[in-house]
Amino acid sequence: MAVKYLLSRLALFVASILLILVVAFFVVYRLPGDPARMILGPRADAETVQRFRTQAGLDRPIWLQFGGFATRSLRLDFGDSLIQRRPVIQLIRERAGYTLKLVAYALAILVWFAILLPLALSSMGLHSADRVVRSLWGAAAAAPPYVLALITLVVMAGFLRWLPAVFEPDRFICWLFPSAVLAVYPTSLVSRLFANALERAMTSDYAVRARAQGFPDRVILLKEAVINAATAPVSALANGLAYFVTGTFFVEAAFGIGGLGTLTYDSIRNKDVTVLASICLLFAFVVSAVSAVLDLSQHLMDPRLRRSHEWIA
């Protein structure tokens, strides 16, 4: 791998983090209106509002506010919640486990139904079954995540009684359906791209030459085509990471999961700008970091990308 490519990718990652800090500060802290007045309400007297502004540092020059905000954020010191009066990092730690578990289950569903199952069906020659599975995921992906979550709740909890009325984190089935709802759109996208990439790989020149030499399609698929087709789902997954982030907000709110999505919703409702900015920064940093890792993985898997960067270097 070219050293210049690694350095350029690292520089891009650092630039994206700085841009995230700037956008988070100006979007959340510099919204029109007085944050102190929005938090305390219209009935608070002027002296109380001014005292709150001083305690929160909202009366300092903007460049000092941003400098303190960036320094604290890089240290993961997000301050205290303006509403709950507790450290923000403590609130995030309490809720992050639910969100990570939800995303982990959703990723497992994506990998199974978008990559492993299509490979198994294709290796057995069951191409019609593979198309049926992809069609089902595509039909489910036509509905927005919040609508799909409500439909799932009505059917599974209201009619079939498979889900309890209140979310129970100790029951696996309470995680299965929310994870499936979260995974619907990315699974539909990745499975379609992976199927198209596999089809191109199986009709490429090297596949035709391998058949002429007597290799069966199953060997060509599992030993050659899957490697060349793997870059397509990796690229789609990198571009779809933002969907996992925003999708958790809707899914957690619909199913009553007390994760970071629910914490974000409560922060918006209570105008807790400190918690809201911290969660936005955290999600943006995670998405940027995972996108960089997936981009490097795609670079490693695709020799054409390596040759192009070496040629440029």
C-alpha positions in Angstrom: 0.0 0.0 0.0 1.4 3.4 -1.0 2.5 5.5 2.0 1.2 8.6 0.3 -2.3 7.1 0.2 -2.2 6.3 3.9 -1.0 9.9 4.7 -3.7 11.4 2.4 -6.4 9.3 4.0 -5.2 10.3 7.5 -5.2 13.9 6.5 -8.7 13.6 5.2 -9.9 12.0 8.4 -8.3 14.8 10.5 -9.9 17.4 8.3 -13.3 15.7 8.6 -13.0 15.7 12.4 -12.2 19.4 12.4 -15.1 20.1 10.1 -17.4 18.1 12.4 -16.3 20.1 15.4 -17.0 23.4 13.6 -20.4 22.3 12.2 -21.5 20.8 15.6 -20.6 24.0 17.4 -22.3 26.4 15.1 -25.4 24.3 14.4 -26.1 23.5 18.1 -24.6 26.4 20.1 -25.1 29.2 17.6 -28.7 28.6 16.7 -30.9 31.7 16.4 -32.2 32.7 19.8 -30.9 32.6 23.3 -30.0 29.0 24.4 -30.4 30.1 28.1 -33.9 31.5 27.4 -34.9 28.4 25.5 -33.7 26.1 28.3 -35.1 28.1 31.3 -38.3 29.1 29.6 -40.0 32.4 28.9 -41.0 32.9 32.5 -37.5 33.0 33.9 -36.4 36.5 35.0 -33.5 38.3 33.4 -31.2 37.9 36.4 -31.6 34.1 36.3 -31.0 34.0 32.6 -27.8 36.0 32.9 -26.5 33.9 35.7 -27.2 30.7 33.7 -25.4 32.2 30.7 -22.4 33.0 32.8 -22.2 29.6 34.4 -22.6 27.9 31.0 -20.0 30.2 29.3 -22.5 31.5 26.8 -21.4 35.1 27.4 -17.8 34.6 26.3 -16.5 35.6 22.8 -17.4 33.0 20.2 -13.8 32.0 19.5 -13.2 31.3 23.2 -16.4 29.2 23.3 -15.3 27.2 20.2 -11.8 26.7 21.5 -13.1 25.4 24.8 -15.7 23.2 23.1 -13.1 21.7 20.7 -10.5 21.0 23.5 -13.1 19.4 25.8 -14.5 17.3 22.9 -11.2 15.9 21.9 -10.7 14.9 25.6 -14.2 13.4 25.6 -15.0 15.9 28.3 -18.5 17.0 27.2 -19.4 18.8 30.4 -22.6 18.4 32.3 -26.2 18.0 31.0 -28.0 21.3 31.2 -31.2 19.5 32.2 -30.1 16.5 34.2 -27.0 18.1 35.8 -25.0 15.0 35.3 -21.8 14.5 33.2 -22.7 13.9 29.6 -20.1 11.1 29.2 -21.8 9.2 32.0 -25.2 9.5 30.3 -23.6 8.2 27.0 -22.0 5.3 28.8 -25.2 4.3 30.4 -27.1 4.3 27.0 -24.4 3.3 24.5 -24.6 -0.5 25.3 -28.2 -0.6 24.0 -27.3 1.1 20.8 -24.2 -0.9 20.2 -26.2 -4.1 20.8 -28.9 -3.0 18.4 -26.3 -2.1 15.6 -24.4 -5.4 16.2 -27.5 -7.5 15.6 -28.4 -5.4 12.6 -24.9 -5.9 11.1 -25.2 -9.7 11.7 -28.5 -9.8 9.9 -27.0 -7.7 7.0 -23.9 -10.0 6.7 -26.0 -13.2 6.7 -28.8 -12.1 4.4 -26.8 -9.9 2.0 -23.5 -11.9 1.7 -23.4 -15.4 3.3 -26.9 -16.6 2.3 -26.6 -15.4 -1.3 -23.2 -17.1 -1.5 -24.7 -20.4 -0.2 -27.7 -20.3 -2.5 -25.5 -19.4 -5.5 -23.0 -22.2 -4.8 -25.9 -24.7 -4.7 -27.4 -23.3 -7.9 -30.5 -21.9 -6.2 -30.5 -18.6 -8.1 -34.3 -18.3 -8.0 -34.3 -18.6 -4.2 -31.6 -15.9 -4.1 -33.7 -13.6 -6.2 -36.8 -14.2 -4.1 -34.9 -13.3 -0.9 -33.5 -10.1 -2.4 -37.0 -9.1 -3.7 -38.5 -9.5 -0.2 -35.8 -7.3 1.3 -36.3 -4.8 -1.5 -40.0 -4.7 -0.9 -39.6 -4.1 2.9 -37.0 -1.4 2.2 -39.6 0.7 0.3 -41.1 1.7 3.7 -39.4 4.4 5.8 -37.8 2.9 9.0 -40.2 4.6 11.4 -43.3 3.4 9.4 -41.8 -0.1 9.1 -41.1 -0.1 12.9 -44.7 0.8 13.7 -46.1 -1.8 11.3 -43.8 -4.4 12.9 -45.1 -3.4 16.3 -48.7 -3.6 15.3 -48.3 -7.0 13.7 -45.9 -8.6 16.1 -47.1 -7.1 19.4 -50.7 -6.4 18.6 -51.9 -9.3 16.5 -49.4 -12.1 16.9 -48.4 -11.3 20.5 -44.8 -12.3 19.8 -43.5 -9.1 21.3 -44.3 -7.7 24.7 -46.0 -4.3 25.0 -42.9 -2.9 26.9 -39.4 -3.5 25.7 -37.6 -6.2 27.8 -33.8 -6.1 27.2 -33.3 -9.6 28.6 -35.4 -11.2 25.9 -33.7 -11.9 22.5 -36.9 -11.5 20.5 -37.1 -7.9 21.7 -33.8 -7.3 19.9 -34.5 -9.4 16.9 -37.3 -7.4 15.3 -35.8 -3.9 16.0 -32.5 -5.1 14.5 -34.3 -6.5 11.5 -36.1 -3.2 10.9 -32.8 -1.3 11.2 -31.1 -3.7 8.8 -33.8 -3.7 6.1 -32.5 -0.9 3.8 -28.8 -1.6 4.1 -29.4 -5.3 3.5 -31.5 -4.6 0.4 -28.8 -2.3 -0.9 -25.8 -4.5 -0.2 -27.4 -7.7 -1.4 -28.4 -6.1 -4.7 -24.9 -4.7 -5.3 -23.2 -7.9 -4.2 -25.4 -10.0 -6.5 -24.6 -7.7 -9.5 -20.9 -7.8 -8.7 -21.0 -11.6 -8.4 -22.8 -11.9 -11.8 -20.1 -9.7 -13.4 -17.4 -11.7 -11.9 -18.8 -15.0 -13.0 -19.0 -13.8 -16.6 -15.6 -12.1 -16.7 -12.7 -13.3 -18.8 -10.9 -15.1 -16.0 -14.1 -17.0 -15.1 -14.6 -18.1 -18.7 -11.0 -19.2 -18.9 -11.3 -21.1 -15.7 -14.4 -23.0 -17.0 -12.5 -23.8 -20.2 -9.8 -25.4 -18.0 -12.3 -27.6 -16.3 -13.0 -25.8 -13.0 -16.6 -26.0 -11.8 -18.7 -22.9 -11.2 -18.7 -23.5 -7.4 -14.9 -23.4 -7.2 -14.8 -20.3 -9.4 -17.4 -18.6 -7.2 -15.9 -19.4 -3.8 -12.2 -19.0 -4.7 -12.2 -16.3 -7.3 -15.4 -14.4 -7.9 -16.2 -13.7 -4.3 -12.9 -11.9 -3.7 -13.4 -9.6 -6.7 -17.0 -9.0 -5.8 -16.4 -8.2 -2.1 -15.4 -4.5 -2.8 -19.0 -3.7 -3.8 -20.7 -4.5 -0.5 -17.8 -2.9 1.4 -18.3 0.3 -0.5 -22.0 0.2 0.0 -21.7 -0.4 3.7 -19.3 2.5 4.0 -21.8 4.8 2.3 -24.7 3.5 4.3 -23.2 4.0 7.7 -25.1 7.2 8.2 -28.3 5.3 7.8 -27.4 3.1 10.7 -26.8 6.2 12.8 -30.1 8.0 11.9 -32.0 4.7 11.8 -31.3 4.0 15.4 -33.1 7.2 16.4 -36.4 6.1 14.8 -36.1 2.4 15.8 -35.2 3.1 19.4 -38.0 5.6 19.7 -40.6 3.3 18.2 -39.6 0.1 20.2 -38.9 2.0 23.4 -35.2 1.0 23.5 -33.3 3.3 26.0 -30.2 3.8 23.8 -28.4 6.8 22.4 -31.2 7.4 19.9 -33.7 7.8 22.7 -31.3 10.0 24.6 -31.0 12.2 21.5 -34.8 12.5 21.2 -35.0 13.5 24.8 -32.3 16.1 24.3 -34.1 17.6 21.4 -37.3 17.7 23.2 -35.8 19.3 26.4 -33.4 21.6 24.4 -30.4 20.1 26.2 -27.8 21.4 23.7 -24.8 20.0 25.6 -26.0 16.4 25.3 -27.2 16.9 21.8 -23.9 18.3 20.6 -22.0 15.6 22.3 -24.0 12.8 20.8 -23.8 14.4 17.3 -20.0 14.6 17.7 -19.8 11.0 18.9 -21.8 9.6 16.0 -20.0 11.7 13.4 -16.6 10.6 14.8 -17.6 6.9 14.7 -19.0 7.2 11.2 -15.8 8.9 10.0 -13.5 6.4 11.7 -15.4 3.3 10.4 -15.7 4.8 6.9 -11.9 5.3 6.9 -11.3 1.7 8.0 -13.7 0.4 5.3 -12.1 2.5 2.7 -8.7 1.1 3.6 -10.1 -2.4 3.6 -11.5 -1.8 0.1 -8.1 -0.5 -1.0 -6.5 -3.7 0.3 -9.0 -6.1 -1.4 -9.0 -4.4 -4.8 -5.6 -4.7 -6.5 -6.7 -2.1 -9.1 -7.0 0.5 -6.5 -3.5 -0.3 -5.1 -2.0 -0.1 -8.6 -3.8 3.2 -9.3 -2.4 4.8 -6.1 1.1 3.4 -6.7 0.9 4.8 -10.3 -0.2 8.2 -9.0 2.5 8.2 -6.3 
